[in-house]
């Protein structure tokens, strides 16, 4: 058995004395793991960084085996952002959430395209809001989409201010006023607004994190990545903590 595909490196874990088990998100075959002989070596480590774009050749005697990878490096997004703690944290979180949420070997071309688009961003200011929207799109692809088009209570598309933690639907200011403390704030950038700050991003991550925890990670594929039901990957937890610490009560808006 053999195939060649474009892919994004999600993780690489040591295996034996010098090999690595590498998880990829492939363009046409979904999340797919394989063994890279020599994957712990000096030449292989730069190729196996999460977020890297590679051309992958997979070989195995039968389709149900782990198989081995030969990888050729195509692009290294992290190399552009070595001085940005924020963007490196976003990349790490995106790769961890992808690996933890997708079933093995199930084609997800839309998820691959979305992650590739996120990793190809060149405007530093766009990474945070695009990442929150990326998590929303991932939830949609997995069957847990949110509806921010109109108020769940009265059908109005005006003054949408909250999101229900139960249904994932928007709620207007008027309808949600009495339940203010029980609803998620709805950041305006998710409705097409052109301004946001660290507090908006933290609120958006709290919202998407709730639905990831409740739906996607309630019964996780991997106990290595999600040790307890409902946990978020550690890289995702660190990203949320970063924005909470960065947020200021009157944070300056970014256009």
BAFI-3210 file (N, C-alpha, C; in Angstrom, 3 decimals, decimal comma, padded with zeros to 6 digits):
// residues 255
n [1|2|3|4|5|6|7|8|9|10|11|12|13|14|15|16|17|18|19|20|21|22|23|24|25|26|27|28|29|30|31|32|33|34|35|36|37|38|39|40|41|42|43|44|45|46|47|48|49|50|51|52|53|54|55|56|57|58|59|60|61|62|63|64|65|66|67|68|69|70|71|72|73|74|75|76|77|78|79|80|81|82|83|84|85|86|87|88|89|90|91|92|93|94|95|96|97|98|99|100|101|102|103|104|105|106|107|108|109|110|111|112|113|114|115|116|117|118|119|120|121|122|123|124|125|126|127|128|129|130|131|132|133|134|135|136|137|138|139|140|141|142|143|144|145|146|147|148|149|150|151|152|153|154|155|156|157|158|159|160|161|162|163|164|165|166|167|168|169|170|171|172|173|174|175|176|177|178|179|180|181|182|183|184|185|186|187|188|189|190|191|192|193|194|195|196|197|198|199|200|201|202|203|204|205|206|207|208|209|210|211|212|213|214|215|216|217|218|219|220|221|222|223|224|225|226|227|228|229|230|231|232|233|234|235|236|237|238|239|240|241|242|243|244|245|246|247|248|249|250|251|252|253|254|255]
n.u [000,852|000,491|000,596|000,584|000,440|-000,523|000,141|-000,234|001,805|000,906|001,763|004,671|005,976|008,372|009,585|010,790|014,353|015,227|013,213|010,069|006,633|004,384|001,783|-000,335|-002,346|-003,878|-004,498|-006,480|-007,025|-007,585|-006,929|-003,955|-001,720|001,760|004,909|008,089|011,157|014,209|013,200|013,804|016,191|018,722|018,382|015,759|014,105|013,550|011,776|009,570|008,120|005,160|002,585|004,035|004,055|003,998|005,033|003,820|004,718|003,305|003,736|002,834|002,336|-000,273|-003,472|-004,401|-002,245|000,178|002,228|004,851|006,308|007,633|008,838|008,741|009,699|007,609|006,700|007,241|005,526|005,928|008,491|008,340|007,400|008,901|009,476|007,091|005,225|002,480|001,468|002,846|001,723|-000,915|-000,605|000,352|-001,874|-003,888|-002,963|-002,951|-005,678|-006,839|-005,687|-006,691|-009,426|-010,300|-011,445|-009,581|-008,196|-010,343|-011,598|-011,350|-011,585|-012,408|-011,726|-008,971|-008,390|-009,223|-007,428|-005,015|-005,382|-005,484|-002,831|-001,413|-001,639|-000,548|-000,787|-000,172|-002,011|-004,386|-004,429|-005,532|-008,459|-009,146|-008,438|-010,338|-012,656|-011,940|-012,083|-014,843|-015,662|-014,562|-016,093|-018,530|-017,951|-017,767|-020,298|-021,463|-022,383|-022,673|-025,215|-025,356|-026,962|-029,476|-031,649|-032,296|-034,546|-036,437|-036,159|-035,026|-032,578|-031,174|-029,103|-027,648|-026,179|-025,423|-024,581|-026,133|-025,168|-026,208|-027,518|-025,944|-026,814|-027,413|-028,387|-030,449|-029,826|-032,023|-033,614|-031,849|-031,162|-032,116|-030,801|-028,140|-025,769|-025,586|-025,127|-022,948|-020,886|-021,153|-018,700|-018,161|-016,660|-017,214|-019,546|-018,939|-017,891|-015,297|-013,426|-011,507|-010,266|-007,953|-009,613|-012,000|-011,121|-010,454|-013,009|-014,273|-012,795|-013,434|-016,089|-016,087|-014,461|-016,068|-018,029|-016,439|-015,425|-017,803|-019,023|-017,174|-014,904|-015,994|-016,123|-013,314|-011,018|-008,406|-006,667|-004,212|-003,997|-006,303|-006,762|-008,862|-012,415|-013,909|-011,833|-009,709|-007,117|-003,747|-002,231|-004,231|-005,450|-003,362|-003,300|-005,756|-005,283|-003,202|-004,493|-006,334|-004,631|-003,481|-005,561|-007,059|-008,999|-010,000|-009,134|-007,114|-008,514|-008,122|-007,702]
n.v [-001,191|002,243|005,803|009,288|012,575|015,974|017,624|018,674|019,015|017,814|016,757|015,258|012,434|010,859|007,577|004,538|004,243|006,132|006,831|008,438|008,871|010,324|012,589|013,614|016,045|015,336|016,305|014,878|012,564|012,889|012,995|011,358|008,989|007,989|006,246|007,716|006,859|007,603|009,959|011,401|012,546|015,063|016,225|015,650|016,800|019,666|019,456|018,230|019,969|021,197|022,492|022,790|022,560|019,764|017,356|014,197|010,812|007,727|004,383|000,962|-002,526|-003,455|-001,833|-001,313|-001,049|000,855|002,003|003,715|006,950|009,088|012,293|015,434|018,743|021,548|024,119|026,421|027,753|028,627|029,642|032,247|033,638|033,631|035,509|036,104|035,421|035,151|034,286|031,900|030,485|030,327|028,726|026,352|025,669|025,353|023,115|021,161|021,081|020,279|017,700|016,403|016,456|015,303|012,330|009,319|008,902|009,785|011,439|014,961|017,405|020,108|020,958|020,663|022,630|024,919|024,992|025,218|027,743|029,381|029,010|030,242|032,953|036,336|038,760|039,973|040,956|039,671|037,045|036,227|036,804|035,330|032,800|032,223|032,191|030,071|027,925|027,933|027,170|024,624|023,326|023,445|021,761|019,358|018,871|020,444|023,076|026,648|029,158|032,318|034,089|035,149|036,114|033,660|033,770|035,702|035,928|038,163|040,002|042,059|043,898|041,740|040,166|038,190|034,670|031,561|029,161|026,643|026,084|027,269|029,375|032,758|035,541|038,317|041,644|042,595|040,281|038,720|040,082|039,536|037,223|037,684|036,938|034,262|033,783|033,698|036,451|037,984|038,537|041,372|041,105|038,636|038,995|040,383|042,827|045,332|045,683|044,675|043,454|042,133|041,185|040,660|038,532|036,659|036,214|035,113|032,738|031,486|030,929|029,227|027,261|026,180|024,787|023,001|021,491|020,477|019,028|017,959|016,981|015,534|012,801|011,727|010,974|010,346|009,532|010,389|013,000|014,179|013,774|013,615|013,434|016,058|017,853|020,429|020,467|020,904|022,895|024,485|025,389|026,948|028,973|030,311|031,250|033,021|035,136|035,962|036,998|039,020|040,699|043,854|046,044|048,162|047,583|048,462|048,892|046,985|047,519]
n.w [000,000|-000,796|-000,775|-001,773|-000,508|000,171|003,284|006,742|009,521|012,651|015,126|016,673|018,153|020,227|019,444|020,354|019,964|018,036|016,273|015,285|015,969|013,891|013,568|011,048|009,325|006,514|003,098|001,716|003,104|005,738|009,312|010,000|011,134|011,258|011,101|011,374|010,499|012,134|013,074|015,366|014,892|014,130|011,589|010,984|012,915|012,471|010,308|011,383|012,946|014,513|012,448|010,119|006,558|004,465|001,967|001,867|001,802|002,223|003,318|003,625|004,404|004,634|004,699|007,258|008,944|010,905|009,333|007,426|007,063|004,540|004,384|002,810|003,140|002,686|003,542|006,259|008,564|011,265|011,259|010,372|012,500|014,848|016,754|017,921|020,532|020,760|018,198|017,818|019,911|019,007|016,695|017,850|019,437|017,468|016,026|018,055|018,840|016,441|016,066|018,345|017,980|015,570|013,980|013,263|010,053|008,521|005,801|005,667|004,000|004,058|006,646|006,493|004,523|005,908|008,105|006,719|005,558|007,860|008,816|006,832|007,096|006,877|008,077|011,148|013,018|012,469|013,282|015,805|015,798|013,492|014,290|016,332|014,764|013,171|014,998|015,400|012,822|012,750|014,714|013,350|011,148|012,460|013,208|015,156|014,905|015,416|015,648|014,726|013,481|014,104|016,818|019,250|020,818|019,890|017,165|016,015|014,156|015,142|017,472|018,588|021,233|023,012|023,521|023,758|026,110|026,019|023,567|021,590|020,079|019,013|021,111|021,656|023,026|024,494|024,943|026,366|028,666|031,268|031,811|031,896|033,311|032,795|030,177|027,273|026,387|023,173|020,990|018,888|016,592|015,577|014,312|012,112|012,738|012,748|014,769|017,628|020,763|023,239|025,264|023,890|022,294|024,272|025,332|023,086|022,844|025,251|024,733|022,369|023,410|025,396|023,896|022,470|024,598|025,679|023,601|021,590|022,987|025,015|024,845|024,238|021,489|022,098|024,960|025,562|024,599|025,650|028,738|030,613|030,401|028,637|028,967|027,583|025,075|026,275|025,013|023,963|026,310|027,317|025,402|025,807|028,395|027,880|026,476|028,388|030,335|028,891|028,339|028,974|031,073|029,529|026,889|024,076|020,901|017,885|014,493]
ca.u [000,000|001,283|-000,043|001,283|-000,555|-000,115|-000,233|000,227|002,270|000,185|002,610|005,663|006,297|009,457|009,228|012,021|015,606|015,455|012,076|008,994|005,285|003,992|000,379|-000,516|-003,646|-003,643|-005,481|-007,579|-007,192|-007,860|-005,845|-003,332|-000,434|002,721|006,241|009,192|012,456|015,147|012,454|014,389|017,493|018,922|017,850|014,313|013,343|012,967|010,679|008,448|007,519|003,737|002,238|004,763|003,423|004,896|004,535|003,977|004,556|003,018|003,844|002,561|001,969|-001,725|-004,048|-004,687|-001,011|000,632|002,947|005,978|006,247|008,751|008,287|009,517|009,211|007,127|006,603|007,439|004,883|006,496|009,748|008,041|006,839|009,681|009,487|005,726|004,694|001,057|001,192|003,333|000,711|-002,068|-000,254|000,396|-003,237|-004,619|-002,526|-003,396|-007,132|-007,119|-005,348|-007,537|-010,854|-010,673|-011,293|-008,459|-008,327|-011,620|-011,319|-011,937|-010,913|-012,733|-010,918|-007,600|-008,316|-009,324|-006,175|-003,992|-005,619|-005,031|-001,374|-000,800|-001,866|000,653|-001,076|-000,077|-003,193|-005,561|-004,341|-006,432|-009,862|-009,307|-008,381|-011,635|-013,575|-011,526|-012,675|-016,266|-015,811|-014,271|-017,313|-019,517|-017,571|-017,964|-021,722|-021,877|-022,321|-023,360|-026,060|-025,272|-027,663|-030,648|-031,913|-033,012|-035,786|-037,452|-035,906|-034,477|-031,166|-030,631|-028,602|-027,223|-025,216|-025,062|-024,710|-026,604|-024,244|-026,925|-027,865|-025,005|-027,507|-027,310|-029,496|-030,394|-029,630|-033,284|-034,056|-030,891|-030,815|-032,427|-029,926|-026,831|-024,653|-025,603|-024,883|-021,644|-020,871|-020,901|-017,791|-018,700|-015,914|-017,846|-020,687|-018,425|-017,322|-013,893|-012,575|-011,454|-009,127|-007,634|-010,782|-012,907|-010,568|-010,624|-014,430|-014,541|-012,187|-014,251|-017,309|-015,809|-013,919|-017,195|-018,683|-015,471|-015,403|-019,102|-019,414|-016,100|-013,981|-016,710|-015,692|-012,155|-010,384|-007,081|-006,429|-002,923|-004,243|-007,409|-006,735|-010,157|-013,531|-014,227|-010,639|-009,168|-005,683|-002,962|-001,854|-005,428|-005,588|-002,330|-003,688|-006,795|-004,638|-002,435|-005,368|-006,893|-003,607|-003,214|-006,740|-007,134|-010,413|-010,338|-008,107|-007,134|-009,056|-007,249|-008,498]
ca.v [000,000|003,481|007,004|010,567|013,607|017,164|017,442|019,595|018,296|018,128|016,437|014,197|011,890|009,872|006,166|003,779|004,970|007,277|007,082|009,280|008,693|011,658|012,759|014,609|016,288|015,263|017,036|014,034|011,353|013,253|012,832|010,071|008,829|007,096|006,191|008,329|006,377|008,706|011,185|012,143|013,036|016,500|016,672|015,446|017,617|020,889|019,103|017,689|020,983|021,386|023,590|022,715|021,942|018,754|016,352|012,943|009,508|006,710|003,010|-000,119|-003,764|-003,479|-000,521|-001,119|-000,883|002,221|002,431|004,641|008,186|009,870|013,640|016,518|020,008|022,532|025,459|026,451|028,968|029,094|030,360|033,658|034,253|033,193|036,574|036,372|034,413|034,997|033,487|030,544|029,842|030,025|027,583|025,173|025,329|024,870|021,754|020,261|020,934|019,470|016,295|015,835|016,468|014,587|010,873|008,845|008,475|010,190|012,635|016,224|018,392|021,466|021,254|020,866|023,934|025,958|025,070|025,749|029,183|029,997|028,976|031,059|034,373|037,170|039,935|039,549|041,364|038,866|035,665|035,925|036,655|034,242|031,541|031,986|031,792|028,731|026,959|027,857|026,376|023,238|022,832|023,254|020,583|018,169|018,714|021,205|024,463|027,693|030,005|033,704|034,894|035,812|035,824|032,411|034,015|036,473|035,912|039,432|040,033|043,314|043,950|040,423|040,505|037,021|033,333|030,593|028,035|025,381|025,842|027,862|030,361|034,142|036,102|039,779|042,335|042,674|038,954|038,100|040,950|038,895|036,049|038,227|036,216|032,865|033,737|034,150|037,668|037,735|039,554|041,950|040,701|037,432|039,450|041,184|044,091|045,478|045,993|043,676|043,561|040,857|040,724|040,057|037,230|035,760|035,852|034,199|031,451|030,870|030,437|028,051|026,229|025,532|023,827|021,937|020,648|019,833|018,142|017,266|016,308|014,817|011,410|011,986|009,891|010,047|009,866|011,087|014,426|014,602|012,753|013,520|013,857|017,475|018,699|020,974|020,213|021,833|024,046|025,338|026,030|028,000|030,088|031,069|031,945|034,135|036,275|036,476|037,811|040,180|041,564|044,985|046,453|049,030|047,274|049,239|048,145|046,770|047,577]
ca.w [000,000|-000,853|-001,297|-001,608|-000,265|000,910|004,681|007,778|010,703|013,881|016,273|016,509|019,466|020,151|019,432|020,349|020,155|017,137|015,379|015,808|015,434|013,432|013,188|009,993|008,715|005,080|002,302|001,232|003,913|007,114|010,294|009,684|011,809|010,643|011,709|010,630|010,979|012,311|013,345|016,477|014,484|013,940|010,300|010,912|013,870|011,884|009,397|012,140|013,808|014,255|011,555|008,858|005,385|003,912|001,038|002,602|001,155|003,237|002,838|004,567|003,711|004,595|004,968|008,676|009,695|011,148|008,132|007,567|006,277|004,023|004,354|002,206|003,673|001,720|004,129|007,713|009,086|012,534|011,033|010,146|013,707|015,995|017,764|018,360|021,441|020,485|017,006|018,085|020,758|018,148|015,855|018,721|019,812|016,290|015,712|019,119|018,758|015,248|016,319|019,389|017,648|014,343|013,962|012,463|008,661|007,915|004,987|006,117|003,150|004,497|007,836|006,010|003,853|006,921|008,855|005,810|005,434|009,112|008,917|005,775|007,358|006,910|008,887|012,547|013,774|012,123|013,748|016,926|015,397|012,528|015,030|016,968|013,696|012,751|015,924|015,082|011,600|013,110|015,353|012,281|010,370|013,284|013,466|016,338|014,472|016,161|014,806|015,188|012,487|014,663|018,228|019,475|021,540|019,161|015,728|015,538|013,783|015,678|018,849|019,063|022,281|023,800|022,935|024,731|026,309|025,819|022,164|020,655|019,262|019,469|021,888|021,604|024,301|025,218|025,369|027,274|029,799|032,545|031,975|031,533|033,934|032,385|028,734|026,805|025,568|021,754|020,462|017,664|015,396|015,037|013,514|011,008|013,206|012,389|015,903|018,691|021,663|023,874|026,007|022,915|021,900|025,420|025,402|021,986|023,158|026,299|024,110|021,544|024,293|026,069|023,003|022,225|025,787|025,890|022,514|020,877|023,890|026,068|024,671|023,370|020,747|022,635|026,363|025,635|024,376|026,516|029,796|031,276|029,567|028,684|028,981|026,343|024,975|027,083|024,192|023,881|027,616|027,418|024,539|026,501|029,517|027,314|026,175|029,633|030,988|028,046|028,301|029,884|031,193|028,408|025,916|022,846|019,765|016,752|013,262]
c.u [000,888|000,407|000,838|000,230|000,122|-000,605|000,334|000,619|001,481|001,022|003,619|006,088|007,382|008,928|010,514|013,230|015,726|014,285|011,071|007,684|004,726|002,524|000,289|-002,007|-003,409|-004,779|-006,687|-007,856|-007,398|-006,653|-005,271|-001,961|000,455|004,059|007,260|010,498|013,450|014,481|012,957|015,751|017,520|018,302|016,327|013,534|012,785|011,786|009,416|007,840|006,033|003,465|002,958|003,925|004,435|004,205|004,851|003,793|004,411|003,091|003,509|002,192|000,456|-002,257|-004,266|-003,429|-000,698|001,345|004,068|005,803|007,631|008,208|009,258|008,893|008,815|007,130|006,700|006,824|005,518|007,748|009,528|007,703|007,600|009,727|008,097|005,216|003,225|000,806|001,710|002,341|-000,525|-001,785|-000,257|-001,005|-004,009|-004,245|-003,017|-004,903|-007,516|-006,865|-006,315|-008,985|-011,232|-010,510|-010,174|-008,911|-009,703|-011,388|-012,075|-011,312|-011,208|-011,928|-009,470|-007,445|-008,375|-008,046|-005,058|-004,146|-005,152|-003,511|-000,684|-000,997|-000,541|000,459|-001,134|-001,343|-004,404|-005,557|-005,373|-007,886|-010,079|-009,264|-009,719|-012,655|-013,230|-012,098|-014,175|-016,501|-015,517|-015,479|-018,393|-019,223|-017,823|-019,424|-022,254|-021,843|-023,122|-024,143|-026,072|-026,062|-028,839|-030,851|-032,733|-034,373|-036,854|-037,215|-035,309|-032,998|-030,468|-030,156|-028,263|-026,028|-024,686|-025,129|-025,142|-025,602|-024,898|-027,119|-026,828|-025,630|-027,377|-028,561|-029,349|-030,215|-030,915|-033,695|-033,129|-030,586|-031,036|-031,513|-028,467|-025,685|-024,577|-025,298|-023,463|-021,785|-020,527|-019,985|-018,253|-017,929|-016,482|-019,088|-020,244|-017,889|-015,822|-012,962|-012,631|-010,258|-008,922|-008,814|-011,798|-012,432|-010,735|-012,067|-014,795|-013,985|-012,944|-015,505|-017,038|-015,249|-015,012|-017,813|-017,735|-015,459|-016,680|-019,406|-018,252|-015,230|-014,675|-016,371|-014,496|-011,635|-009,113|-006,979|-005,064|-003,129|-005,289|-007,518|-008,059|-011,243|-013,793|-013,033|-010,396|-007,684|-004,886|-002,564|-003,018|-005,670|-004,580|-002,699|-004,747|-006,210|-003,854|-003,331|-006,046|-005,895|-003,326|-004,351|-006,644|-008,595|-010,883|-009,309|-008,246|-007,600|-008,027|-008,093|-008,007]
c.v [001,242|004,615|008,212|011,649|014,834|017,038|018,558|018,761|018,768|017,858|015,380|013,742|010,828|008,445|005,363|004,683|006,192|007,593|008,022|008,853|010,080|011,638|013,889|014,839|016,348|015,931|016,175|012,815|011,643|013,116|011,434|010,027|007,866|007,202|006,850|007,785|007,540|010,013|011,985|012,744|014,526|017,001|016,581|016,417|018,906|020,612|018,771|018,689|021,139|022,635|023,558|022,056|020,987|018,010|015,001|011,747|008,468|005,335|002,048|-001,359|-003,896|-002,129|-000,251|-001,005|000,591|002,771|003,408|005,815|008,552|011,271|014,614|017,841|020,962|023,953|025,365|027,730|029,509|029,933|031,854|034,395|033,866|034,242|036,873|035,224|034,122|034,052|032,063|029,780|029,475|028,791|026,302|024,715|024,741|023,433|020,769|020,019|020,075|018,000|015,652|015,669|015,585|013,084|010,470|008,440|008,741|011,458|013,854|017,359|019,831|021,878|021,487|022,246|025,067|026,118|025,625|027,255|029,921|030,096|029,841|032,558|035,127|038,432|039,510|039,846|040,464|037,478|035,350|035,805|035,537|032,892|031,228|031,534|030,394|027,675|026,825|027,002|024,898|022,601|022,549|021,977|019,291|017,980|019,474|022,701|025,397|028,555|031,407|034,639|035,674|035,364|034,534|032,642|034,694|036,563|037,174|039,277|041,286|043,121|042,571|040,607|039,295|035,758|032,379|029,456|026,678|025,076|026,359|028,884|031,746|034,551|037,616|040,370|042,318|041,304|038,342|038,895|040,259|037,706|036,412|037,359|034,753|032,683|034,165|035,498|037,316|038,835|040,055|041,507|039,424|037,755|040,339|042,532|044,140|045,783|044,873|043,997|042,210|040,313|040,080|038,661|036,230|035,311|034,879|032,812|030,735|030,231|029,176|026,916|025,477|024,460|022,702|020,957|019,832|018,776|017,305|016,437|015,625|013,326|011,409|010,735|009,422|010,477|010,522|012,595|014,980|013,582|012,568|014,045|015,352|018,393|019,301|020,621|021,282|023,072|025,012|026,053|027,167|029,205|030,948|031,855|033,153|035,346|036,817|037,389|039,093|041,194|042,661|045,433|047,336|048,842|048,075|048,375|048,056|046,765|046,525]
c.w [000,000|-001,349|-001,019|-001,463|000,345|002,347|005,547|008,984|011,917|015,117|015,873|017,900|019,324|020,208|019,330|020,509|019,258|016,207|016,047|015,172|015,152|013,030|012,176|009,761|007,220|004,321|001,952|002,093|005,393|008,018|010,156|010,341|011,038|011,345|010,793|011,199|011,059|012,667|014,528|016,127|014,215|012,644|010,239|011,787|013,275|010,961|010,182|013,109|013,485|013,423|010,227|007,770|004,760|002,780|001,655|001,684|002,259|002,604|003,976|003,775|003,586|005,055|006,453|009,530|009,916|009,924|008,444|006,620|005,753|003,774|003,713|002,620|002,554|002,287|005,642|008,280|010,356|012,329|010,835|011,434|014,965|017,104|018,321|019,228|021,138|019,323|017,166|018,958|019,953|017,299|016,673|019,100|018,636|015,958|016,763|019,065|017,555|015,515|017,305|018,954|016,468|014,487|013,007|011,062|008,060|007,107|005,491|005,305|003,556|005,703|007,422|005,371|004,870|007,715|007,987|005,634|006,687|009,151|007,865|005,986|007,421|007,737|010,352|013,333|013,526|012,749|014,823|016,486|014,402|013,244|015,699|015,918|013,181|013,685|015,697|013,842|011,858|013,792|014,311|011,501|011,130|013,688|014,656|016,041|015,354|015,177|015,387|014,280|013,053|016,101|018,361|020,103|020,696|017,659|015,164|015,187|014,314|017,113|019,407|019,994|023,020|022,937|024,038|024,892|026,096|024,345|021,174|019,733|019,873|020,223|021,866|022,998|025,139|025,769|026,412|028,525|031,136|032,841|031,707|032,055|033,499|030,900|028,417|026,108|024,121|021,220|019,097|016,428|014,795|014,229|012,369|011,417|012,977|013,530|016,928|019,572|022,337|024,664|025,078|022,519|023,040|025,543|024,285|022,255|024,275|025,701|023,286|022,386|025,026|025,176|022,591|023,396|025,920|024,844|021,972|021,812|025,063|026,041|023,720|022,664|021,438|024,083|026,558|025,515|025,331|027,645|030,519|030,348|029,749|028,779|027,605|026,275|025,724|026,283|024,043|025,207|027,776|026,565|025,222|027,662|029,031|027,080|027,427|030,338|030,205|028,097|029,363|029,954|030,050|027,303|024,643|021,691|018,662|015,498|012,299]
res [x|x|x|x|x|x|x|x|x|x|x|x|x|x|x|x|x|x|x|x|x|x|x|x|x|x|x|x|x|x|x|x|x|x|x|x|x|x|x|x|x|x|x|x|x|x|x|x|x|x|x|x|x|x|x|x|x|x|x|x|x|x|x|x|x|x|x|x|x|x|x|x|x|x|x|x|x|x|x|x|x|x|x|x|x|x|x|x|x|x|x|x|x|x|x|x|x|x|x|x|x|x|x|x|x|x|x|x|x|x|x|x|x|x|x|x|x|x|x|x|x|x|x|x|x|x|x|x|x|x|x|x|x|x|x|x|x|x|x|x|x|x|x|x|x|x|x|x|x|x|x|x|x|x|x|x|x|x|x|x|x|x|x|x|x|x|x|x|x|x|x|x|x|x|x|x|x|x|x|x|x|x|x|x|x|x|x|x|x|x|x|x|x|x|x|x|x|x|x|x|x|x|x|x|x|x|x|x|x|x|x|x|x|x|x|x|x|x|x|x|x|x|x|x|x|x|x|x|x|x|x|x|x|x|x|x|x|x|x|x|x|x|x|x|x|x|x|x|x|x|x|x|x|x|x]
***
